[in-house]
Amino acid sequence: MRNGMDRESGVVDAAVIGGSFAGVSAALQLARGRRQVVVIDEGQPRNRLASAGHGFLGMDGRPPAEMRAAGLRDLLAYPEARLIEARVTDVVAEGPGFALTLATGAALRARRLVLAYGMRDLLPDLPGLADIWGETAFSCPYCHGYELAGRPTGLLAGPGIAEFAVFLREWTDDLTLFPMAPVPEAEQVQLRAAGVRLADGLPLRLSHEGRRVTGAVMPGGQVVPLAALYVKAGAEPACDLAQRLGCAMEAGMQGPIIATSMMKATTVPGVFAAGDVARPVPSAVMAAADGAMAGAACHRDLAQAFPRAG
């Protein structure tokens, strides 16, 4: 049915919370499994500030919003799927399924859940950083490093970062590390050997033209020229719905993520998770693959618990 609802029971087969790469991919598998699926999304994807995405087969260089829109068009061509543009404020286990409450006041019941609401970046309090984030400041060299390769580059990071700093030399031979904590002597030796400069402290602010960084203004007034800045900071789940449901969490590379099995099942029966919120390494293409796995696993679970009649 085009409205994605079982008219007799008033329950959808699956609700996918989050409508970016992971969520849409999960919903697509469920729709192709002939199951009624609703994607609920508030329109705040993690990559919304990036002007282009890279490394995604067939979509390299396209804006993430355009990539997402293309995925939604594919999904919503299936009568089993629909999109609700809203925020989920609460979800609880109810009988053999789950009850969801939306910020609009609407309620929804679903037999199964896929959590794909992503992560929220926790940026250092550095003036100018928010203005360039997603354009010339980022965390992933595979996503954006090629376009700014060979140019003056900075790395803002905490301890234990020497290996990553040396790795960034794959993209530039002009790299300055701005340490957010004291760098052990052994790491300093490793950095010097690789030709990585170690700045004497943190910048006071970042200078920029529009969304393009031009330099790091140091406490003594010196300006370190920059064309790109990598930031290794923390992140947190975009909301606490997994914790409310009782899903186990584990440590990711940037912050806590939802613990899942290889088939993307959480520790709560009937709940699956995919994308950045359920994998240690953030990546659009990996999130899409995660979502496809979660959607297929969710469908198999539905087929066993709620087999189709005829």
C-alpha positions as CSV (number, residue, x, y, z in Angstrom):
1,M,0.0,0.0,0.0
2,R,1.4,3.4,-1.0
3,N,0.9,4.9,2.5
4,G,3.3,2.3,4.0
5,M,0.7,1.2,6.6
6,D,-1.0,-2.1,7.2
7,R,-4.6,-0.9,7.3
8,E,-5.9,-3.8,9.4
9,S,-3.4,-3.4,12.2
10,G,-2.2,0.2,11.8
11,V,1.4,-1.1,12.2
12,V,4.2,-0.7,9.7
13,D,6.6,-3.6,9.2
14,A,9.6,-1.4,9.9
15,A,10.4,2.1,10.9
16,V,13.8,3.5,9.9
17,I,15.0,6.4,12.0
18,G,17.3,8.5,9.9
19,G,17.1,9.1,6.2
20,S,20.6,9.6,4.9
21,F,22.7,6.9,3.2
22,A,22.4,4.2,5.7
23,G,18.7,4.7,6.4
24,V,17.6,5.0,2.8
25,S,19.7,1.9,1.8
26,A,18.1,-0.1,4.7
27,A,14.6,1.0,3.6
28,L,15.2,0.1,0.0
29,Q,16.0,-3.5,0.9
30,L,12.9,-3.7,3.1
31,A,10.7,-2.3,0.3
32,R,12.2,-4.8,-2.2
33,G,11.3,-7.5,0.3
34,R,7.7,-6.3,-0.1
35,R,7.5,-5.0,3.4
36,Q,5.8,-1.7,4.5
37,V,8.6,0.7,5.6
38,V,8.6,4.2,6.9
39,V,11.7,6.4,6.9
40,I,11.6,9.1,9.6
41,D,14.1,11.9,9.1
42,E,14.5,15.5,10.4
43,G,16.8,16.7,7.6
44,Q,20.0,17.2,9.5
45,P,22.5,14.7,8.0
46,R,26.1,14.9,9.3
47,N,27.5,15.7,5.9
48,R,25.0,18.6,5.1
49,L,27.8,21.2,5.2
50,A,29.9,19.5,2.6
51,S,29.6,20.9,-0.9
52,A,30.7,17.6,-2.5
53,G,31.1,13.9,-1.6
54,H,33.8,11.7,-2.9
55,G,34.6,8.0,-3.1
56,F,31.0,6.9,-3.7
57,L,30.8,4.7,-6.8
58,G,28.8,6.4,-9.6
59,M,28.4,9.7,-7.6
60,D,31.9,11.0,-7.1
61,G,31.9,14.7,-6.7
62,R,28.2,15.2,-6.3
63,P,26.7,17.2,-3.4
64,P,25.6,14.9,-0.6
65,A,22.1,16.4,-0.6
66,E,21.8,15.6,-4.3
67,M,23.1,12.0,-3.6
68,R,20.5,11.6,-0.8
69,A,17.7,13.0,-3.0
70,A,18.5,10.5,-5.7
71,G,18.4,7.7,-3.2
72,L,15.0,8.9,-1.9
73,R,13.6,9.0,-5.4
74,D,14.6,5.4,-5.9
75,L,13.1,4.4,-2.6
76,L,9.8,6.3,-2.9
77,A,9.2,4.8,-6.3
78,Y,8.2,1.6,-4.3
79,P,4.6,1.7,-3.1
80,E,5.7,0.0,0.1
81,A,7.8,2.9,1.3
82,R,7.1,6.4,2.5
83,L,9.0,9.3,4.1
84,I,8.0,11.3,7.2
85,E,9.9,14.5,7.7
86,A,10.0,14.8,11.4
87,R,12.1,14.1,14.5
88,V,11.5,11.0,16.7
89,T,11.3,12.1,20.3
90,D,10.7,8.8,22.0
91,V,10.5,5.1,21.2
92,V,9.5,2.2,23.5
93,A,9.1,-1.5,23.2
94,E,5.4,-2.3,23.0
95,G,4.1,-5.9,22.7
96,P,5.9,-7.6,19.7
97,G,6.9,-4.2,18.3
98,F,7.7,-0.6,19.1
99,A,5.8,2.6,19.7
100,L,7.3,5.9,18.3
101,T,6.4,9.4,19.2
102,L,7.2,12.2,16.8
103,A,7.9,15.9,17.5
104,T,4.7,16.7,15.6
105,G,2.8,14.8,18.3
106,A,2.0,12.0,15.9
107,A,2.4,8.4,17.0
108,L,3.5,5.4,15.0
109,R,3.8,1.7,15.7
110,A,6.3,-0.6,13.9
111,R,7.1,-4.3,14.2
112,R,10.9,-3.7,13.7
113,L,13.3,-0.7,14.0
114,V,16.4,0.3,12.1
115,L,18.4,3.0,13.9
116,A,20.4,5.1,11.3
117,Y,20.3,8.6,12.8
118,G,24.1,9.1,12.6
119,M,26.5,11.0,14.7
120,R,27.0,14.6,15.7
121,D,30.5,16.1,15.4
122,L,32.0,17.7,18.6
123,L,34.2,20.4,17.2
124,P,36.9,22.2,19.3
125,D,36.1,25.7,20.4
126,L,38.3,27.4,17.8
127,P,37.1,30.6,16.2
128,G,36.6,30.2,12.5
129,L,36.4,26.4,12.5
130,A,32.7,26.2,12.2
131,D,32.7,28.6,9.3
132,I,34.9,26.2,7.2
133,W,33.8,22.8,8.4
134,G,32.8,20.5,5.6
135,E,34.5,22.6,2.9
136,T,38.2,23.0,3.8
137,A,38.2,21.5,7.3
138,F,37.2,17.9,7.8
139,S,38.2,14.6,9.3
140,C,38.5,12.2,6.4
141,P,41.3,12.4,3.8
142,Y,39.5,9.9,1.5
143,C,36.4,12.1,1.4
144,H,38.1,15.5,0.6
145,G,41.9,15.1,0.6
146,Y,42.4,14.6,-3.2
147,E,41.0,18.0,-4.1
148,L,43.4,19.9,-1.8
149,A,46.4,17.6,-2.1
150,G,49.9,19.1,-2.2
151,R,48.8,22.3,-0.5
152,P,49.7,23.7,2.9
153,T,47.7,21.5,5.4
154,G,47.1,21.5,9.1
155,L,46.1,18.8,11.5
156,L,44.4,19.7,14.8
157,A,44.5,16.7,17.1
158,G,45.1,15.2,20.5
159,P,47.8,12.7,21.7
160,G,48.5,9.5,19.9
161,I,48.1,11.1,16.5
162,A,51.6,10.7,15.1
163,E,50.7,7.7,12.9
164,F,47.8,9.5,11.3
165,A,49.9,12.6,10.8
166,V,52.5,10.6,9.0
167,F,49.7,8.9,6.9
168,L,48.5,12.3,5.8
169,R,51.8,12.7,4.0
170,E,50.1,10.6,1.3
171,W,48.2,13.8,0.4
172,T,50.7,16.6,1.2
173,D,54.3,17.2,2.0
174,D,53.5,20.5,3.7
175,L,51.9,19.5,7.0
176,T,51.8,21.2,10.4
177,L,50.4,19.5,13.5
178,F,48.7,21.8,16.0
179,P,48.7,19.6,19.2
180,M,45.7,19.7,21.5
181,A,47.8,18.1,24.2
182,P,51.5,17.6,24.9
183,V,53.1,15.3,22.3
184,P,55.4,12.6,23.8
185,E,59.0,12.8,22.8
186,A,58.9,9.4,20.9
187,E,56.0,10.8,18.7
188,Q,57.9,14.0,18.1
189,V,60.9,12.0,16.8
190,Q,58.5,10.1,14.5
191,L,56.9,13.4,13.3
192,R,60.3,15.1,12.6
193,A,61.5,12.0,10.7
194,A,58.5,12.2,8.5
195,G,58.9,15.9,7.8
196,V,55.8,17.0,9.8
197,R,56.1,20.3,11.5
198,L,55.0,20.6,15.1
199,A,53.5,24.0,16.0
200,D,54.2,25.5,19.3
201,G,50.6,25.4,20.7
202,L,47.2,25.9,19.3
203,P,45.9,28.7,17.0
204,L,44.0,31.6,18.5
205,R,41.7,31.5,15.5
206,L,41.5,30.5,11.8
207,S,41.6,33.0,9.1
208,H,39.4,32.3,6.1
209,E,37.8,33.7,2.9
210,G,34.3,32.5,2.9
211,R,34.5,28.8,3.6
212,R,38.1,28.4,2.5
213,V,40.7,28.5,5.3
214,T,43.7,30.7,4.6
215,G,45.8,30.3,7.8
216,A,46.1,29.6,11.5
217,V,46.7,32.7,13.6
218,M,49.1,31.8,16.4
219,P,49.4,33.5,19.8
220,G,52.5,35.4,18.8
221,G,50.8,36.8,15.8
222,Q,52.5,34.5,13.3
223,V,50.1,33.2,10.6
224,V,50.7,29.6,9.4
225,P,49.4,29.5,5.8
226,L,46.8,26.7,5.3
227,A,44.6,25.5,2.4
228,A,43.2,22.5,4.3
229,L,42.7,21.5,7.9
230,Y,42.1,18.0,9.3
231,V,40.5,17.8,12.7
232,K,40.6,14.7,14.8
233,A,37.9,15.4,17.4
234,G,35.1,13.6,19.0
235,A,31.5,12.7,18.0
236,E,28.4,11.5,19.7
237,P,25.2,9.8,18.6
238,A,22.8,12.4,17.1
239,C,20.1,11.3,19.7
240,D,19.7,8.9,22.6
241,L,17.1,6.6,21.3
242,A,19.4,3.6,21.3
243,Q,20.1,4.1,25.0
244,R,16.4,4.6,25.8
245,L,15.7,1.2,24.2
246,G,18.5,-0.4,26.2
247,C,20.9,-1.1,23.3
248,A,24.4,-1.8,24.3
249,M,27.0,0.8,23.3
250,E,30.7,0.4,22.6
251,A,33.7,2.7,22.0
252,G,34.2,3.9,18.4
253,M,37.1,5.9,17.0
254,Q,35.4,9.2,17.7
255,G,32.9,8.4,20.4
256,P,30.3,5.8,21.6
257,I,28.5,3.8,18.9
258,I,25.7,1.2,19.0
259,A,27.1,-2.3,19.4
260,T,25.8,-4.6,16.6
261,S,26.4,-8.1,15.3
262,M,27.8,-8.8,11.8
263,M,24.2,-8.7,10.6
264,K,23.7,-5.3,12.2
265,A,21.4,-6.6,15.0
266,T,21.6,-4.7,18.3
267,T,21.4,-6.3,21.7
268,V,17.7,-5.5,21.7
269,P,15.6,-8.0,19.8
270,G,13.9,-6.5,16.8
271,V,16.2,-3.5,16.6
272,F,18.9,-3.1,14.0
273,A,21.4,-0.2,13.5
274,A,23.5,1.0,10.6
275,G,25.8,3.8,9.4
276,D,28.1,6.1,11.4
277,V,26.1,5.5,14.6
278,A,26.9,1.8,14.4
279,R,30.4,1.5,12.9
280,P,33.8,2.8,14.1
281,V,34.8,4.5,10.8
282,P,32.5,7.2,9.4
283,S,32.0,7.0,5.6
284,A,29.1,7.6,3.3
285,V,29.8,4.6,1.1
286,M,30.3,2.3,4.1
287,A,27.1,3.7,5.6
288,A,25.2,2.7,2.5
289,A,26.6,-0.8,2.6
290,D,25.8,-1.0,6.3
291,G,22.2,0.0,5.6
292,A,21.8,-2.6,3.0
293,M,22.9,-5.2,5.4
294,A,20.7,-3.9,8.2
295,G,17.7,-3.8,5.9
296,A,18.2,-7.3,4.6
297,A,18.7,-8.7,8.1
298,C,15.6,-6.8,9.4
299,H,13.6,-8.3,6.5
300,R,14.7,-11.8,7.3
301,D,13.7,-11.3,11.0
302,L,10.3,-10.1,9.8
303,A,9.9,-13.1,7.5
304,Q,10.5,-15.4,10.5
305,A,8.3,-13.6,13.0
306,F,5.6,-12.3,10.7
307,P,5.5,-14.4,7.5
308,R,3.4,-13.1,4.7
309,A,0.1,-14.7,4.1
310,G,0.1,-15.8,0.5
